[in-house]
Amino acid sequence: MSSLAPAIVWFRRDLRLRDHPALAAAARAGGGRVVALFVVDERLLAPAGPTRAAYLAATVRELDRTMGGRLVVRVGDPAAVVPALAREVGAPAVWVSEDFGPQGRRRDERVAAALAAEGRELRSVDSPYVVAPGVVRGPQGNPYRVFTPFFRAWDEIALDIPVDVPDVEWIGADGTSADEIVARSSRRRPEIFGDLPDGPAPLAPAGEAAARAALAVAVERARDYEDRRDALAEEGTSRLSAHLRFGTLHPRTVLAALGPGPGPRALRRQLAWREFYADVLFHHPASAWRNLQPTLDGLEVDRDGAARERFRCWARGETGVPLVDAAMRQLLEEGWMHNRARMVSASFLVKHLHLDWRWGARWFAWRLVDFDLASNQHGWQWTAGTGTDAAPFHRVFSPVRQAERFDPEGAFIRRYVGELATVEAPECWSPGAAGYRHPVVDLDVERREALARFAAARGRRP
Ligand SMILES: Cc1cc2nc3c(=O)[nH]c(=O)nc-3n(C[C@H](O)[C@H](O)[C@H](O)COP(=O)(O)OP(=O)(O)OC[C@H]3O[C@@H](n4cnc5c(N)ncnc54)[C@H](O)[C@@H]3O)c2cc1C
C-alpha cells in the first residue's frame, strides 16, 4: 500500500461495495487506503418510521461487517462531521455518489463549502441512477415531463457496465454504532396520524449479500414479469425496491443481469420510471409537496375531524372495501406494498375519500421500507391527476373491478383481511362482503362526488 493520504468515502444511498464508482475513484486517489464513513443525520432520519429506520440500521451493520468492522459511524450535521473526520485522518478529498434529492443537494452544498474552507474537496462520482437526473433532455435541451419520450431517450444512453470492486485497506477511526439510526428516527410523526399503529414490520434481509440473492431471484422472475407483474397474489415483481432505495444494489447492476426478452425489457422500463421521477423532481424540487400541474390546485378536499377519521380508517385497513383494506394491511404488516395495490389504495384516498394526496403520501413515507421521495410523491401525484403524464382525474379506479381483474381468486384479499379468510371470490371483492365491516363510503356516491369536485375545480380556473 502507498503512503498517499487516505481518501474518505461517505456512504449515503449507496450502501454496498460492488459496482461503486465513487469507492473505486477514492481507492485510486488514496492509493488503496480508504476511510468509510456513514453519518447519522437526524434531519434526514426524523420522518422515517420505525421499520425503515430499523432496515437502514440493519443495512449499515451489514456494510460494516463486509469491511471488517471498519465503517466509521458518526452522528450530527454532516457539514460539521464530514470536515472533522477529513481533518482527523488528513484526507484531501471526500468521495460520494451524488445525491439528487432536494434536501441532499442542499446538504452537499453546505458540506462542500465547509470542506473547501479548509482546502479540501467533496468529489461526486456516479449517482443512485443509471443516468443521473438532469442528463436526459429533449431535442431542444428541454427536460421531459412525459414518461414515454423520456424512456426512449434514456434507453439510448442507459449504460449497463458495472464497475469492479477495488482493493482497499480500510482505515478506521472512532465512531458510534448503527443503533443511533433507530434512536434518532421517527421523531417527526405527523399529528394527523393520531393513534395509528406504530409497531415495526418484520424486516426483510438487509445488506449487499441479501441484495445479490434478491437479484438472482428477480432475474429468474423477470422472464414472466410482463404477465405476472399485476397479479396481486403472486410474487411476480422483483422486490428490489428497498435495495435500490438504499443502494445495496445499483440499478446498473440490475440492467446488466437482465437477459433479453419481453419480461426483462418490461422490468427495464419500470426501472426507468424510477429515473424519470428522479429527473422530474430534480427539475421541479417543489413538486415534492406541491402539485406539479397547478390545474387542480383548486380541488376541494376534506380536512375536518370526520375526514381525519376516514384517513385513519384507510391507514389501518378498515375502510370496509376489501381490496383497499388488504393493500393497507400489507403495508402495515410488511412495510412494502404491491404496485397495483399502491395505485388502488392511493386512488381510493383521493377519489373516494376526497382527501389530500399529501396525507396519503405521508403515511406511505412513514411505513414503506422502500420510501423514495421522487417515486412516492410522483406516484401519488400521478394517481391524483396532478403530476406527470397525469392519469386523468375523471378516470376513477373501482376497487371492485380492480379486484376482479388483478385478484381473480381473491387470494390477496383473503391473505391480508383475516375477516374474509374463508370468503371466496367473487363475494370477497365487494364492500360489506359476507358480514365484513360496513364500508366507510358508498363507492358510487363518492365517485360522482369526486367528478363534481373535479368539474368545479376546472371551472374555477382563470
Ligand atoms: C402511490 C405510489 C407510491 C409509490 N411509492 C414508491 C416509493 O416510495 N418507493 C419506490 O421505490 N416506489 C414507489 N412506487 C412505485 C412502485 O410501486 C414500487 O417501486 C414497486 O411496487 C416496488 O416493488 P418491486 O421492487 O417489486 O417493483 P418491480 O415491479 O419489480 O419494479 C422494479 C423496480 O422499478 C422501479 N419501479 C417500478 N415501478 C415504478 C414506478 N411506478 N415508479 C417508480 N419506480 C418504479 C422500482 O425501483 C422497482 O424496485 C409507488 C407507486 C405508487 C403508485
The ligand as a Tripos MOL2 file, in Angstrom:
@<TRIPOS>MOLECULE
LIG
   53    58     1     0     0
SMALL
NO_CHARGES

@<TRIPOS>ATOM
      1 C1        -48.8080    5.8590   -4.8190 C.3       1 LIG1
      2 C2        -47.4920    5.1920   -5.1480 C.ar      1 LIG1
      3 C3        -46.4020    5.3450   -4.2920 C.ar      1 LIG1
      4 C4        -45.1680    4.7410   -4.5830 C.ar      1 LIG1
      5 N1        -44.1110    4.9250   -3.7140 N.ar      1 LIG1
      6 C5        -42.9020    4.3820   -4.0090 C.ar      1 LIG1
      7 C6        -41.7740    4.5930   -3.1420 C.ar      1 LIG1
      8 O1        -41.8500    5.2930   -2.1320 O.2       1 LIG1
      9 N2        -40.5970    3.9720   -3.4700 N.ar      1 LIG1
     10 C7        -40.4740    3.2050   -4.5860 C.ar      1 LIG1
     11 O2        -39.3870    2.6780   -4.8410 O.2       1 LIG1
     12 N3        -41.5020    3.0360   -5.4420 N.ar      1 LIG1
     13 C8        -42.7110    3.5870   -5.1820 C.ar      1 LIG1
     14 N4        -43.7670    3.3590   -6.0410 N.ar      1 LIG1
     15 C9        -43.5300    2.6170   -7.2820 C.3       1 LIG1
     16 C10       -43.7560    1.0860   -7.2040 C.3       1 LIG1
     17 O3        -44.9960    0.8080   -6.6210 O.3       1 LIG1
     18 C11       -42.6620    0.3610   -6.4320 C.3       1 LIG1
     19 O4        -41.3970    0.7460   -6.9080 O.3       1 LIG1
     20 C12       -42.7800   -1.1550   -6.5990 C.3       1 LIG1
     21 O5        -44.0350   -1.5910   -6.1420 O.3       1 LIG1
     22 C13       -41.6780   -1.8470   -5.8200 C.3       1 LIG1
     23 O6        -41.7800   -3.2340   -5.9030 O.3       1 LIG1
     24 P1        -40.7770   -4.0850   -6.8160 P.3       1 LIG1
     25 O7        -39.3810   -3.7530   -6.4590 O.co2     1 LIG1
     26 O8        -41.1870   -5.4920   -6.7060 O.co2     1 LIG1
     27 O9        -41.1380   -3.4850   -8.2350 O.3       1 LIG1
     28 P2        -40.8750   -4.0300   -9.7230 P.3       1 LIG1
     29 O10       -42.1720   -4.0360  -10.4110 O.co2     1 LIG1
     30 O11       -40.1010   -5.2770   -9.7140 O.co2     1 LIG1
     31 O12       -40.0140   -2.8780  -10.4000 O.3       1 LIG1
     32 C14       -38.5790   -2.8540  -10.3450 C.3       1 LIG1
     33 C15       -38.1160   -1.5150   -9.8440 C.3       1 LIG1
     34 O13       -38.5030   -0.4830  -10.7560 O.3       1 LIG1
     35 C16       -38.8410    0.6850  -10.0400 C.3       1 LIG1
     36 N5        -40.2600    0.9820  -10.2580 N.ar      1 LIG1
     37 C17       -41.2250    0.1250  -10.6190 C.ar      1 LIG1
     38 N6        -42.3860    0.7760  -10.7930 N.ar      1 LIG1
     39 C18       -42.1540    2.0670  -10.5190 C.ar      1 LIG1
     40 C19       -42.9600    3.2310  -10.5300 C.ar      1 LIG1
     41 N7        -44.2550    3.1960  -10.8670 N.pl3     1 LIG1
     42 N8        -42.3950    4.3950  -10.1780 N.ar      1 LIG1
     43 C20       -41.0920    4.4460   -9.8430 C.ar      1 LIG1
     44 N9        -40.2830    3.3880   -9.8280 N.ar      1 LIG1
     45 C21       -40.7990    2.2080  -10.1690 C.ar      1 LIG1
     46 C22       -38.5960    0.3920   -8.5690 C.3       1 LIG1
     47 O14       -37.2980    0.8220   -8.2400 O.3       1 LIG1
     48 C23       -38.7120   -1.1170   -8.5110 C.3       1 LIG1
     49 O15       -37.9910   -1.6970   -7.4390 O.3       1 LIG1
     50 C24       -45.0220    3.9720   -5.7580 C.ar      1 LIG1
     51 C25       -46.1230    3.8240   -6.6190 C.ar      1 LIG1
     52 C26       -47.3330    4.4110   -6.3140 C.ar      1 LIG1
     53 C27       -48.4920    4.2240   -7.2410 C.3       1 LIG1
@<TRIPOS>BOND
     1     1     2 1
     2     2     3 ar
     3     2    52 ar
     4     3     4 ar
     5     4     5 ar
     6     4    50 ar
     7     5     6 ar
     8     6     7 ar
     9     6    13 1
    10     7     8 2
    11     7     9 ar
    12     9    10 ar
    13    10    11 2
    14    10    12 ar
    15    12    13 ar
    16    13    14 ar
    17    14    15 1
    18    14    50 ar
    19    15    16 1
    20    16    17 1
    21    16    18 1
    22    18    19 1
    23    18    20 1
    24    20    21 1
    25    20    22 1
    26    22    23 1
    27    23    24 1
    28    24    25 2
    29    24    26 1
    30    24    27 1
    31    27    28 1
    32    28    29 2
    33    28    30 1
    34    28    31 1
    35    31    32 1
    36    32    33 1
    37    33    34 1
    38    33    48 1
    39    34    35 1
    40    35    36 1
    41    35    46 1
    42    36    37 ar
    43    36    45 ar
    44    37    38 ar
    45    38    39 ar
    46    39    40 ar
    47    39    45 ar
    48    40    41 1
    49    40    42 ar
    50    42    43 ar
    51    43    44 ar
    52    44    45 ar
    53    46    47 1
    54    46    48 1
    55    48    49 1
    56    50    51 ar
    57    51    52 ar
    58    52    53 1
@<TRIPOS>SUBSTRUCTURE
     1 LIG1         1 GROUP 0 **** ****
